[in-house]
Amino acid sequence: MDEETFHEKLLDLIEEVKRFPEAKRESLEMLAGEIGKKYEDLRKSLMLLQDTLDSLRLNVKYLLFDLEATKKENVALRKKLEEHGNNK
């Protein structure tokens, strides 16, 4: 369910609750408000999680790039050491 549909259904629910007797209506309106808040909290948490995953993906790419560069440097240094050792 997308965000717009959720809000429409929540508003429909609140309108339905307004038809209930006052004793039940107050608790149901409070619950509907809590549902809306929990939904917003969940949406914010999901956005934060997505941002964190994007950051993690970027960090992994940098680490892989660094690893490849280190491997190439290692090969080049070993080659120099071998050449230096053979010149003695």
PyMOL Python script that loads the backbone (N, CA, C, O; Angstrom):
from pymol import cmd

cmd.read_pdbstr("""\
ATOM      1  N   MET A   1       0.851  -1.171   0.000  1.00  0.00           N
ATOM      2  CA  MET A   1       0.000   0.000   0.000  1.00  0.00           C
ATOM      3  C   MET A   1       0.898   1.236   0.000  1.00  0.00           C
ATOM      4  O   MET A   1       1.801   1.369   0.825  1.00  0.00           O
ATOM      5  N   ASP A   2       0.629   2.124  -0.935  1.00  0.00           N
ATOM      6  CA  ASP A   2       1.442   3.339  -0.989  1.00  0.00           C
ATOM      7  C   ASP A   2       0.956   4.357   0.045  1.00  0.00           C
ATOM      8  O   ASP A   2      -0.089   4.181   0.671  1.00  0.00           O
ATOM      9  N   GLU A   3       1.728   5.404   0.202  1.00  0.00           N
ATOM     10  CA  GLU A   3       1.472   6.389   1.256  1.00  0.00           C
ATOM     11  C   GLU A   3       0.135   7.107   1.058  1.00  0.00           C
ATOM     12  O   GLU A   3      -0.605   7.330   2.016  1.00  0.00           O
ATOM     13  N   GLU A   4      -0.164   7.460  -0.171  1.00  0.00           N
ATOM     14  CA  GLU A   4      -1.413   8.178  -0.450  1.00  0.00           C
ATOM     15  C   GLU A   4      -2.628   7.310  -0.108  1.00  0.00           C
ATOM     16  O   GLU A   4      -3.583   7.787   0.505  1.00  0.00           O
ATOM     17  N   THR A   5      -2.589   6.044  -0.503  1.00  0.00           N
ATOM     18  CA  THR A   5      -3.683   5.123  -0.201  1.00  0.00           C
ATOM     19  C   THR A   5      -3.839   4.946   1.297  1.00  0.00           C
ATOM     20  O   THR A   5      -4.956   4.914   1.814  1.00  0.00           O
ATOM     21  N   PHE A   6      -2.708   4.830   1.999  1.00  0.00           N
ATOM     22  CA  PHE A   6      -2.766   4.675   3.453  1.00  0.00           C
ATOM     23  C   PHE A   6      -3.471   5.867   4.096  1.00  0.00           C
ATOM     24  O   PHE A   6      -4.358   5.698   4.933  1.00  0.00           O
ATOM     25  N   HIS A   7      -3.071   7.066   3.700  1.00  0.00           N
ATOM     26  CA  HIS A   7      -3.672   8.269   4.287  1.00  0.00           C
ATOM     27  C   HIS A   7      -5.167   8.363   3.953  1.00  0.00           C
ATOM     28  O   HIS A   7      -5.966   8.776   4.794  1.00  0.00           O
ATOM     29  N   GLU A   8      -5.541   7.980   2.731  1.00  0.00           N
ATOM     30  CA  GLU A   8      -6.958   7.991   2.361  1.00  0.00           C
ATOM     31  C   GLU A   8      -7.748   7.024   3.237  1.00  0.00           C
ATOM     32  O   GLU A   8      -8.818   7.364   3.743  1.00  0.00           O
ATOM     33  N   LYS A   9      -7.213   5.818   3.410  1.00  0.00           N
ATOM     34  CA  LYS A   9      -7.902   4.817   4.228  1.00  0.00           C
ATOM     35  C   LYS A   9      -7.966   5.247   5.691  1.00  0.00           C
ATOM     36  O   LYS A   9      -8.965   5.009   6.369  1.00  0.00           O
ATOM     37  N   LEU A  10      -6.902   5.877   6.173  1.00  0.00           N
ATOM     38  CA  LEU A  10      -6.904   6.355   7.554  1.00  0.00           C
ATOM     39  C   LEU A  10      -7.957   7.449   7.740  1.00  0.00           C
ATOM     40  O   LEU A  10      -8.665   7.462   8.746  1.00  0.00           O
ATOM     41  N   LEU A  11      -8.063   8.363   6.777  1.00  0.00           N
ATOM     42  CA  LEU A  11      -9.093   9.406   6.854  1.00  0.00           C
ATOM     43  C   LEU A  11     -10.493   8.801   6.782  1.00  0.00           C
ATOM     44  O   LEU A  11     -11.399   9.236   7.493  1.00  0.00           O
ATOM     45  N   ASP A  12     -10.669   7.792   5.917  1.00  0.00           N
ATOM     46  CA  ASP A  12     -11.959   7.094   5.849  1.00  0.00           C
ATOM     47  C   ASP A  12     -12.293   6.453   7.188  1.00  0.00           C
ATOM     48  O   ASP A  12     -13.432   6.515   7.649  1.00  0.00           O
ATOM     49  N   LEU A  13     -11.294   5.838   7.806  1.00  0.00           N
ATOM     50  CA  LEU A  13     -11.499   5.200   9.105  1.00  0.00           C
ATOM     51  C   LEU A  13     -11.906   6.229  10.155  1.00  0.00           C
ATOM     52  O   LEU A  13     -12.811   5.986  10.952  1.00  0.00           O
ATOM     53  N   ILE A  14     -11.241   7.365  10.152  1.00  0.00           N
ATOM     54  CA  ILE A  14     -11.567   8.418  11.119  1.00  0.00           C
ATOM     55  C   ILE A  14     -12.999   8.912  10.902  1.00  0.00           C
ATOM     56  O   ILE A  14     -13.722   9.165  11.867  1.00  0.00           O
ATOM     57  N   GLU A  15     -13.410   9.050   9.637  1.00  0.00           N
ATOM     58  CA  GLU A  15     -14.792   9.467   9.350  1.00  0.00           C
ATOM     59  C   GLU A  15     -15.786   8.422   9.848  1.00  0.00           C
ATOM     60  O   GLU A  15     -16.830   8.775  10.396  1.00  0.00           O
ATOM     61  N   GLU A  16     -15.472   7.145   9.664  1.00  0.00           N
ATOM     62  CA  GLU A  16     -16.341   6.070  10.163  1.00  0.00           C
ATOM     63  C   GLU A  16     -16.429   6.110  11.681  1.00  0.00           C
ATOM     64  O   GLU A  16     -17.503   5.925  12.254  1.00  0.00           O
ATOM     65  N   VAL A  17     -15.304   6.352  12.324  1.00  0.00           N
ATOM     66  CA  VAL A  17     -15.256   6.378  13.790  1.00  0.00           C
ATOM     67  C   VAL A  17     -16.121   7.511  14.337  1.00  0.00           C
ATOM     68  O   VAL A  17     -16.687   7.385  15.422  1.00  0.00           O
ATOM     69  N   LYS A  18     -16.227   8.610  13.600  1.00  0.00           N
ATOM     70  CA  LYS A  18     -17.030   9.748  14.058  1.00  0.00           C
ATOM     71  C   LYS A  18     -18.509   9.388  14.204  1.00  0.00           C
ATOM     72  O   LYS A  18     -19.251  10.088  14.893  1.00  0.00           O
ATOM     73  N   ARG A  19     -18.939   8.304  13.562  1.00  0.00           N
ATOM     74  CA  ARG A  19     -20.338   7.876  13.637  1.00  0.00           C
ATOM     75  C   ARG A  19     -20.616   7.014  14.868  1.00  0.00           C
ATOM     76  O   ARG A  19     -21.774   6.752  15.196  1.00  0.00           O
ATOM     77  N   PHE A  20     -19.567   6.577  15.544  1.00  0.00           N
ATOM     78  CA  PHE A  20     -19.727   5.719  16.721  1.00  0.00           C
ATOM     79  C   PHE A  20     -20.224   6.541  17.907  1.00  0.00           C
ATOM     80  O   PHE A  20     -20.113   7.767  17.918  1.00  0.00           O
ATOM     81  N   PRO A  21     -20.773   5.847  18.908  1.00  0.00           N
ATOM     82  CA  PRO A  21     -21.131   6.551  20.146  1.00  0.00           C
ATOM     83  C   PRO A  21     -19.886   7.184  20.768  1.00  0.00           C
ATOM     84  O   PRO A  21     -18.776   6.675  20.617  1.00  0.00           O
ATOM     85  N   GLU A  22     -20.089   8.296  21.468  1.00  0.00           N
ATOM     86  CA  GLU A  22     -18.962   9.082  21.981  1.00  0.00           C
ATOM     87  C   GLU A  22     -18.025   8.278  22.870  1.00  0.00           C
ATOM     88  O   GLU A  22     -16.813   8.490  22.828  1.00  0.00           O
ATOM     89  N   ALA A  23     -18.549   7.368  23.668  1.00  0.00           N
ATOM     90  CA  ALA A  23     -17.707   6.586  24.583  1.00  0.00           C
ATOM     91  C   ALA A  23     -16.663   5.776  23.815  1.00  0.00           C
ATOM     92  O   ALA A  23     -15.501   5.716  24.218  1.00  0.00           O
ATOM     93  N   LYS A  24     -17.069   5.166  22.733  1.00  0.00           N
ATOM     94  CA  LYS A  24     -16.128   4.366  21.932  1.00  0.00           C
ATOM     95  C   LYS A  24     -15.328   5.243  20.976  1.00  0.00           C
ATOM     96  O   LYS A  24     -14.182   4.941  20.645  1.00  0.00           O
ATOM     97  N   ARG A  25     -15.945   6.321  20.544  1.00  0.00           N
ATOM     98  CA  ARG A  25     -15.319   7.177  19.538  1.00  0.00           C
ATOM     99  C   ARG A  25     -13.988   7.750  20.014  1.00  0.00           C
ATOM    100  O   ARG A  25     -13.023   7.771  19.249  1.00  0.00           O
ATOM    101  N   GLU A  26     -13.916   8.209  21.243  1.00  0.00           N
ATOM    102  CA  GLU A  26     -12.681   8.819  21.752  1.00  0.00           C
ATOM    103  C   GLU A  26     -11.515   7.843  21.699  1.00  0.00           C
ATOM    104  O   GLU A  26     -10.427   8.194  21.242  1.00  0.00           O
ATOM    105  N   SER A  27     -11.740   6.620  22.164  1.00  0.00           N
ATOM    106  CA  SER A  27     -10.636   5.650  22.169  1.00  0.00           C
ATOM    107  C   SER A  27     -10.254   5.246  20.747  1.00  0.00           C
ATOM    108  O   SER A  27      -9.075   5.050  20.453  1.00  0.00           O
ATOM    109  N   LEU A  28     -11.249   5.121  19.865  1.00  0.00           N
ATOM    110  CA  LEU A  28     -10.944   4.757  18.480  1.00  0.00           C
ATOM    111  C   LEU A  28     -10.230   5.888  17.744  1.00  0.00           C
ATOM    112  O   LEU A  28      -9.326   5.635  16.948  1.00  0.00           O
ATOM    113  N   GLU A  29     -10.628   7.133  18.004  1.00  0.00           N
ATOM    114  CA  GLU A  29      -9.928   8.264  17.385  1.00  0.00           C
ATOM    115  C   GLU A  29      -8.486   8.329  17.866  1.00  0.00           C
ATOM    116  O   GLU A  29      -7.574   8.634  17.097  1.00  0.00           O
ATOM    117  N   MET A  30      -8.292   8.039  19.147  1.00  0.00           N
ATOM    118  CA  MET A  30      -6.939   8.027  19.694  1.00  0.00           C
ATOM    119  C   MET A  30      -6.110   6.925  19.021  1.00  0.00           C
ATOM    120  O   MET A  30      -4.953   7.139  18.661  1.00  0.00           O
ATOM    121  N   LEU A  31      -6.719   5.744  18.859  1.00  0.00           N
ATOM    122  CA  LEU A  31      -6.011   4.643  18.200  1.00  0.00           C
ATOM    123  C   LEU A  31      -5.690   4.985  16.747  1.00  0.00           C
ATOM    124  O   LEU A  31      -4.601   4.674  16.263  1.00  0.00           O
ATOM    125  N   ALA A  32      -6.624   5.617  16.054  1.00  0.00           N
ATOM    126  CA  ALA A  32      -6.381   6.008  14.663  1.00  0.00           C
ATOM    127  C   ALA A  32      -5.227   7.008  14.593  1.00  0.00           C
ATOM    128  O   ALA A  32      -4.387   6.926  13.698  1.00  0.00           O
ATOM    129  N   GLY A  33      -5.186   7.943  15.529  1.00  0.00           N
ATOM    130  CA  GLY A  33      -4.069   8.896  15.574  1.00  0.00           C
ATOM    131  C   GLY A  33      -2.749   8.200  15.834  1.00  0.00           C
ATOM    132  O   GLY A  33      -1.729   8.550  15.241  1.00  0.00           O
ATOM    133  N   GLU A  34      -2.765   7.213  16.721  1.00  0.00           N
ATOM    134  CA  GLU A  34      -1.542   6.456  17.010  1.00  0.00           C
ATOM    135  C   GLU A  34      -1.089   5.671  15.788  1.00  0.00           C
ATOM    136  O   GLU A  34       0.107   5.565  15.518  1.00  0.00           O
ATOM    137  N   ILE A  35      -2.054   5.117  15.047  1.00  0.00           N
ATOM    138  CA  ILE A  35      -1.706   4.374  13.832  1.00  0.00           C
ATOM    139  C   ILE A  35      -1.012   5.303  12.843  1.00  0.00           C
ATOM    140  O   ILE A  35      -0.002   4.936  12.241  1.00  0.00           O
ATOM    141  N   GLY A  36      -1.557   6.509  12.676  1.00  0.00           N
ATOM    142  CA  GLY A  36      -0.926   7.479  11.777  1.00  0.00           C
ATOM    143  C   GLY A  36       0.479   7.825  12.214  1.00  0.00           C
ATOM    144  O   GLY A  36       1.381   7.915  11.381  1.00  0.00           O
ATOM    145  N   LYS A  37       0.683   8.021  13.514  1.00  0.00           N
ATOM    146  CA  LYS A  37       2.014   8.349  14.031  1.00  0.00           C
ATOM    147  C   LYS A  37       2.967   7.178  13.842  1.00  0.00           C
ATOM    148  O   LYS A  37       4.114   7.369  13.436  1.00  0.00           O
ATOM    149  N   LYS A  38       2.499   5.967  14.134  1.00  0.00           N
ATOM    150  CA  LYS A  38       3.351   4.780  13.963  1.00  0.00           C
ATOM    151  C   LYS A  38       3.741   4.611  12.499  1.00  0.00           C
ATOM    152  O   LYS A  38       4.875   4.241  12.192  1.00  0.00           O
ATOM    153  N   TYR A  39       2.800   4.882  11.599  1.00  0.00           N
ATOM    154  CA  TYR A  39       3.093   4.788  10.174  1.00  0.00           C
ATOM    155  C   TYR A  39       4.182   5.781   9.793  1.00  0.00           C
ATOM    156  O   TYR A  39       5.117   5.429   9.073  1.00  0.00           O
ATOM    157  N   GLU A  40       4.070   7.016  10.266  1.00  0.00           N
ATOM    158  CA  GLU A  40       5.086   8.030   9.971  1.00  0.00           C
ATOM    159  C   GLU A  40       6.441   7.631  10.554  1.00  0.00           C
ATOM    160  O   GLU A  40       7.474   7.804   9.907  1.00  0.00           O
ATOM    161  N   ASP A  41       6.434   7.098  11.773  1.00  0.00           N
ATOM    162  CA  ASP A  41       7.682   6.635  12.386  1.00  0.00           C
ATOM    163  C   ASP A  41       8.304   5.518  11.554  1.00  0.00           C
ATOM    164  O   ASP A  41       9.515   5.495  11.333  1.00  0.00           O
ATOM    165  N   LEU A  42       7.462   4.595  11.095  1.00  0.00           N
ATOM    166  CA  LEU A  42       7.945   3.484  10.273  1.00  0.00           C
ATOM    167  C   LEU A  42       8.506   3.998   8.950  1.00  0.00           C
ATOM    168  O   LEU A  42       9.545   3.528   8.487  1.00  0.00           O
ATOM    169  N   ARG A  43       7.814   4.966   8.344  1.00  0.00           N
ATOM    170  CA  ARG A  43       8.276   5.541   7.082  1.00  0.00           C
ATOM    171  C   ARG A  43       9.627   6.234   7.261  1.00  0.00           C
ATOM    172  O   ARG A  43      10.519   6.089   6.425  1.00  0.00           O
ATOM    173  N   LYS A  44       9.773   6.988   8.352  1.00  0.00           N
ATOM    174  CA  LYS A  44      11.048   7.662   8.627  1.00  0.00           C
ATOM    175  C   LYS A  44      12.160   6.646   8.864  1.00  0.00           C
ATOM    176  O   LYS A  44      13.285   6.829   8.397  1.00  0.00           O
ATOM    177  N   SER A  45      11.844   5.578   9.588  1.00  0.00           N
ATOM    178  CA  SER A  45      12.843   4.534   9.842  1.00  0.00           C
ATOM    179  C   SER A  45      13.261   3.861   8.544  1.00  0.00           C
ATOM    180  O   SER A  45      14.438   3.561   8.346  1.00  0.00           O
ATOM    181  N   LEU A  46      12.302   3.625   7.663  1.00  0.00           N
ATOM    182  CA  LEU A  46      12.608   3.005   6.379  1.00  0.00           C
ATOM    183  C   LEU A  46      13.496   3.913   5.535  1.00  0.00           C
ATOM    184  O   LEU A  46      14.437   3.443   4.895  1.00  0.00           O
ATOM    185  N   MET A  47      13.201   5.215   5.530  1.00  0.00           N
ATOM    186  CA  MET A  47      14.037   6.155   4.781  1.00  0.00           C
ATOM    187  C   MET A  47      15.454   6.189   5.341  1.00  0.00           C
ATOM    188  O   MET A  47      16.424   6.230   4.584  1.00  0.00           O
ATOM    189  N   LEU A  48      15.573   6.171   6.670  1.00  0.00           N
ATOM    190  CA  LEU A  48      16.888   6.159   7.305  1.00  0.00           C
ATOM    191  C   LEU A  48      17.637   4.879   6.947  1.00  0.00           C
ATOM    192  O   LEU A  48      18.838   4.910   6.679  1.00  0.00           O
ATOM    193  N   LEU A  49      16.926   3.760   6.943  1.00  0.00           N
ATOM    194  CA  LEU A  49      17.539   2.484   6.573  1.00  0.00           C
ATOM    195  C   LEU A  49      18.018   2.512   5.128  1.00  0.00           C
ATOM    196  O   LEU A  49      19.112   2.037   4.827  1.00  0.00           O
ATOM    197  N   GLN A  50      17.203   3.068   4.231  1.00  0.00           N
ATOM    198  CA  GLN A  50      17.607   3.163   2.831  1.00  0.00           C
ATOM    199  C   GLN A  50      18.843   4.048   2.670  1.00  0.00           C
ATOM    200  O   GLN A  50      19.748   3.715   1.905  1.00  0.00           O
ATOM    201  N   ASP A  51      18.884   5.161   3.379  1.00  0.00           N
ATOM    202  CA  ASP A  51      20.062   6.039   3.331  1.00  0.00           C
ATOM    203  C   ASP A  51      21.300   5.324   3.867  1.00  0.00           C
ATOM    204  O   ASP A  51      22.392   5.451   3.313  1.00  0.00           O
ATOM    205  N   THR A  52      21.115   4.574   4.946  1.00  0.00           N
ATOM    206  CA  THR A  52      22.232   3.837   5.539  1.00  0.00           C
ATOM    207  C   THR A  52      22.741   2.770   4.577  1.00  0.00           C
ATOM    208  O   THR A  52      23.950   2.586   4.436  1.00  0.00           O
ATOM    209  N   LEU A  53      21.821   2.066   3.914  1.00  0.00           N
ATOM    210  CA  LEU A  53      22.227   1.049   2.940  1.00  0.00           C
ATOM    211  C   LEU A  53      22.956   1.679   1.756  1.00  0.00           C
ATOM    212  O   LEU A  53      23.942   1.126   1.269  1.00  0.00           O
ATOM    213  N   ASP A  54      22.479   2.827   1.294  1.00  0.00           N
ATOM    214  CA  ASP A  54      23.169   3.529   0.206  1.00  0.00           C
ATOM    215  C   ASP A  54      24.589   3.899   0.623  1.00  0.00           C
ATOM    216  O   ASP A  54      25.533   3.739  -0.151  1.00  0.00           O
ATOM    217  N   SER A  55      24.731   4.390   1.839  1.00  0.00           N
ATOM    218  CA  SER A  55      26.050   4.750   2.359  1.00  0.00           C
ATOM    219  C   SER A  55      26.938   3.516   2.466  1.00  0.00           C
ATOM    220  O   SER A  55      28.122   3.566   2.133  1.00  0.00           O
ATOM    221  N   LEU A  56      26.369   2.423   2.926  1.00  0.00           N
ATOM    222  CA  LEU A  56      27.129   1.176   3.046  1.00  0.00           C
ATOM    223  C   LEU A  56      27.589   0.689   1.675  1.00  0.00           C
ATOM    224  O   LEU A  56      28.732   0.263   1.515  1.00  0.00           O
ATOM    225  N   ARG A  57      26.699   0.754   0.687  1.00  0.00           N
ATOM    226  CA  ARG A  57      27.076   0.343  -0.675  1.00  0.00           C
ATOM    227  C   ARG A  57      28.243   1.183  -1.187  1.00  0.00           C
ATOM    228  O   ARG A  57      29.184   0.656  -1.779  1.00  0.00           O
ATOM    229  N   LEU A  58      28.172   2.488  -0.955  1.00  0.00           N
ATOM    230  CA  LEU A  58      29.243   3.378  -1.400  1.00  0.00           C
ATOM    231  C   LEU A  58      30.552   3.047  -0.684  1.00  0.00           C
ATOM    232  O   LEU A  58      31.612   3.007  -1.308  1.00  0.00           O
ATOM    233  N   ASN A  59      30.476   2.813   0.617  1.00  0.00           N
ATOM    234  CA  ASN A  59      31.679   2.455   1.374  1.00  0.00           C
ATOM    235  C   ASN A  59      32.287   1.156   0.875  1.00  0.00           C
ATOM    236  O   ASN A  59      33.509   1.040   0.784  1.00  0.00           O
ATOM    237  N   VAL A  60      31.450   0.177   0.549  1.00  0.00           N
ATOM    238  CA  VAL A  60      31.958  -1.093   0.025  1.00  0.00           C
ATOM    239  C   VAL A  60      32.648  -0.862  -1.315  1.00  0.00           C
ATOM    240  O   VAL A  60      33.696  -1.452  -1.578  1.00  0.00           O
ATOM    241  N   LYS A  61      32.073  -0.008  -2.170  1.00  0.00           N
ATOM    242  CA  LYS A  61      32.708   0.289  -3.459  1.00  0.00           C
ATOM    243  C   LYS A  61      34.080   0.921  -3.257  1.00  0.00           C
ATOM    244  O   LYS A  61      35.043   0.559  -3.933  1.00  0.00           O
ATOM    245  N   TYR A  62      34.167   1.876  -2.316  1.00  0.00           N
ATOM    246  CA  TYR A  62      35.461   2.496  -2.022  1.00  0.00           C
ATOM    247  C   TYR A  62      36.455   1.468  -1.494  1.00  0.00           C
ATOM    248  O   TYR A  62      37.625   1.480  -1.876  1.00  0.00           O
ATOM    249  N   LEU A  63      35.996   0.584  -0.624  1.00  0.00           N
ATOM    250  CA  LEU A  63      36.887  -0.439  -0.071  1.00  0.00           C
ATOM    251  C   LEU A  63      37.373  -1.394  -1.154  1.00  0.00           C
ATOM    252  O   LEU A  63      38.542  -1.780  -1.160  1.00  0.00           O
ATOM    253  N   LEU A  64      36.489  -1.778  -2.068  1.00  0.00           N
ATOM    254  CA  LEU A  64      36.900  -2.656  -3.167  1.00  0.00           C
ATOM    255  C   LEU A  64      37.900  -1.952  -4.081  1.00  0.00           C
ATOM    256  O   LEU A  64      38.870  -2.559  -4.535  1.00  0.00           O
ATOM    257  N   PHE A  65      37.657  -0.668  -4.348  1.00  0.00           N
ATOM    258  CA  PHE A  65      38.599   0.102  -5.150  1.00  0.00           C
ATOM    259  C   PHE A  65      39.960   0.156  -4.465  1.00  0.00           C
ATOM    260  O   PHE A  65      40.991  -0.051  -5.104  1.00  0.00           O
ATOM    261  N   ASP A  66      39.958   0.434  -3.170  1.00  0.00           N
ATOM    262  CA  ASP A  66      41.195   0.508  -2.396  1.00  0.00           C
ATOM    263  C   ASP A  66      41.903  -0.844  -2.369  1.00  0.00           C
ATOM    264  O   ASP A  66      43.128  -0.906  -2.468  1.00  0.00           O
ATOM    265  N   LEU A  67      41.141  -1.916  -2.237  1.00  0.00           N
ATOM    266  CA  LEU A  67      41.734  -3.255  -2.227  1.00  0.00           C
ATOM    267  C   LEU A  67      42.418  -3.552  -3.554  1.00  0.00           C
ATOM    268  O   LEU A  67      43.534  -4.070  -3.579  1.00  0.00           O
ATOM    269  N   GLU A  68      41.750  -3.224  -4.655  1.00  0.00           N
ATOM    270  CA  GLU A  68      42.351  -3.459  -5.967  1.00  0.00           C
ATOM    271  C   GLU A  68      43.622  -2.629  -6.143  1.00  0.00           C
ATOM    272  O   GLU A  68      44.622  -3.126  -6.661  1.00  0.00           O
ATOM    273  N   ALA A  69      43.586  -1.372  -5.715  1.00  0.00           N
ATOM    274  CA  ALA A  69      44.777  -0.518  -5.818  1.00  0.00           C
ATOM    275  C   ALA A  69      45.907  -1.079  -4.962  1.00  0.00           C
ATOM    276  O   ALA A  69      47.065  -1.068  -5.381  1.00  0.00           O
ATOM    277  N   THR A  70      45.585  -1.565  -3.777  1.00  0.00           N
ATOM    278  CA  THR A  70      46.601  -2.142  -2.888  1.00  0.00           C
ATOM    279  C   THR A  70      47.206  -3.396  -3.507  1.00  0.00           C
ATOM    280  O   THR A  70      48.416  -3.610  -3.427  1.00  0.00           O
ATOM    281  N   LYS A  71      46.371  -4.222  -4.123  1.00  0.00           N
ATOM    282  CA  LYS A  71      46.883  -5.431  -4.786  1.00  0.00           C
ATOM    283  C   LYS A  71      47.857  -5.063  -5.902  1.00  0.00           C
ATOM    284  O   LYS A  71      48.919  -5.670  -6.038  1.00  0.00           O
ATOM    285  N   LYS A  72      47.478  -4.055  -6.702  1.00  0.00           N
ATOM    286  CA  LYS A  72      48.354  -3.638  -7.801  1.00  0.00           C
ATOM    287  C   LYS A  72      49.670  -3.080  -7.263  1.00  0.00           C
ATOM    288  O   LYS A  72      50.738  -3.367  -7.805  1.00  0.00           O
ATOM    289  N   GLU A  73      49.592  -2.286  -6.202  1.00  0.00           N
ATOM    290  CA  GLU A  73      50.810  -1.750  -5.591  1.00  0.00           C
ATOM    291  C   GLU A  73      51.674  -2.875  -5.043  1.00  0.00           C
ATOM    292  O   GLU A  73      52.898  -2.841  -5.168  1.00  0.00           O
ATOM    293  N   ASN A  74      51.049  -3.858  -4.444  1.00  0.00           N
ATOM    294  CA  ASN A  74      51.767  -4.999  -3.883  1.00  0.00           C
ATOM    295  C   ASN A  74      52.520  -5.752  -4.981  1.00  0.00           C
ATOM    296  O   ASN A  74      53.686  -6.107  -4.811  1.00  0.00           O
ATOM    297  N   VAL A  75      51.848  -5.991  -6.101  1.00  0.00           N
ATOM    298  CA  VAL A  75      52.490  -6.685  -7.222  1.00  0.00           C
ATOM    299  C   VAL A  75      53.667  -5.860  -7.738  1.00  0.00           C
ATOM    300  O   VAL A  75      54.738  -6.407  -8.002  1.00  0.00           O
ATOM    301  N   ALA A  76      53.474  -4.546  -7.884  1.00  0.00           N
ATOM    302  CA  ALA A  76      54.545  -3.686  -8.391  1.00  0.00           C
ATOM    303  C   ALA A  76      55.732  -3.663  -7.430  1.00  0.00           C
ATOM    304  O   ALA A  76      56.881  -3.709  -7.871  1.00  0.00           O
ATOM    305  N   LEU A  77      55.474  -3.591  -6.129  1.00  0.00           N
ATOM    306  CA  LEU A  77      56.562  -3.576  -5.150  1.00  0.00           C
ATOM    307  C   LEU A  77      57.302  -4.912  -5.113  1.00  0.00           C
ATOM    308  O   LEU A  77      58.526  -4.940  -4.985  1.00  0.00           O
ATOM    309  N   ARG A  78      56.569  -6.014  -5.223  1.00  0.00           N
ATOM    310  CA  ARG A  78      57.236  -7.329  -5.259  1.00  0.00           C
ATOM    311  C   ARG A  78      58.138  -7.445  -6.492  1.00  0.00           C
ATOM    312  O   ARG A  78      59.240  -7.992  -6.433  1.00  0.00           O
ATOM    313  N   LYS A  79      57.638  -6.918  -7.596  1.00  0.00           N
ATOM    314  CA  LYS A  79      58.431  -6.958  -8.823  1.00  0.00           C
ATOM    315  C   LYS A  79      59.718  -6.150  -8.648  1.00  0.00           C
ATOM    316  O   LYS A  79      60.788  -6.589  -9.069  1.00  0.00           O
ATOM    317  N   LYS A  80      59.616  -4.966  -8.025  1.00  0.00           N
ATOM    318  CA  LYS A  80      60.800  -4.147  -7.771  1.00  0.00           C
ATOM    319  C   LYS A  80      61.766  -4.858  -6.830  1.00  0.00           C
ATOM    320  O   LYS A  80      62.980  -4.823  -7.035  1.00  0.00           O
ATOM    321  N   LEU A  81      61.226  -5.503  -5.799  1.00  0.00           N
ATOM    322  CA  LEU A  81      62.082  -6.241  -4.863  1.00  0.00           C
ATOM    323  C   LEU A  81      62.810  -7.376  -5.564  1.00  0.00           C
ATOM    324  O   LEU A  81      63.993  -7.609  -5.319  1.00  0.00           O
ATOM    325  N   GLU A  82      62.097  -8.085  -6.441  1.00  0.00           N
ATOM    326  CA  GLU A  82      62.734  -9.179  -7.180  1.00  0.00           C
ATOM    327  C   GLU A  82      63.831  -8.641  -8.093  1.00  0.00           C
ATOM    328  O   GLU A  82      64.912  -9.224  -8.188  1.00  0.00           O
ATOM    329  N   GLU A  83      63.546  -7.522  -8.766  1.00  0.00           N
ATOM    330  CA  GLU A  83      64.546  -6.923  -9.649  1.00  0.00           C
ATOM    331  C   GLU A  83      65.747  -6.440  -8.842  1.00  0.00           C
ATOM    332  O   GLU A  83      66.890  -6.617  -9.263  1.00  0.00           O
ATOM    333  N   HIS A  84      65.494  -5.838  -7.697  1.00  0.00           N
ATOM    334  CA  HIS A  84      66.566  -5.349  -6.835  1.00  0.00           C
ATOM    335  C   HIS A  84      67.384  -6.527  -6.298  1.00  0.00           C
ATOM    336  O   HIS A  84      68.608  -6.439  -6.193  1.00  0.00           O
ATOM    337  N   GLY A  85      66.718  -7.613  -5.963  1.00  0.00           N
ATOM    338  CA  GLY A  85      67.414  -8.798  -5.455  1.00  0.00           C
ATOM    339  C   GLY A  85      68.246  -9.469  -6.529  1.00  0.00           C
ATOM    340  O   GLY A  85      69.310 -10.009  -6.227  1.00  0.00           O
ATOM    341  N   ASN A  86      67.798  -9.452  -7.764  1.00  0.00           N
ATOM    342  CA  ASN A  86      68.533 -10.069  -8.865  1.00  0.00           C
ATOM    343  C   ASN A  86      69.730  -9.229  -9.285  1.00  0.00           C
ATOM    344  O   ASN A  86      70.672  -9.762  -9.872  1.00  0.00           O
ATOM    345  N   ASN A  87      69.718  -7.934  -9.003  1.00  0.00           N
ATOM    346  CA  ASN A  87      70.822  -7.051  -9.371  1.00  0.00           C
ATOM    347  C   ASN A  87      72.007  -7.179  -8.423  1.00  0.00           C
ATOM    348  O   ASN A  87      73.094  -6.709  -8.759  1.00  0.00           O
ATOM    349  N   LYS A  88      71.850  -7.777  -7.283  1.00  0.00           N
ATOM    350  CA  LYS A  88      72.948  -7.889  -6.324  1.00  0.00           C
ATOM    351  C   LYS A  88      73.909  -8.944  -6.690  1.00  0.00           C
ATOM    352  O   LYS A  88      74.890  -9.160  -5.979  1.00  0.00           O
TER     353      LYS A  88
END
""", "prot")
cmd.dss("prot")
cmd.show_as("cartoon", "prot")
cmd.util.cbc("prot")
cmd.orient("prot")
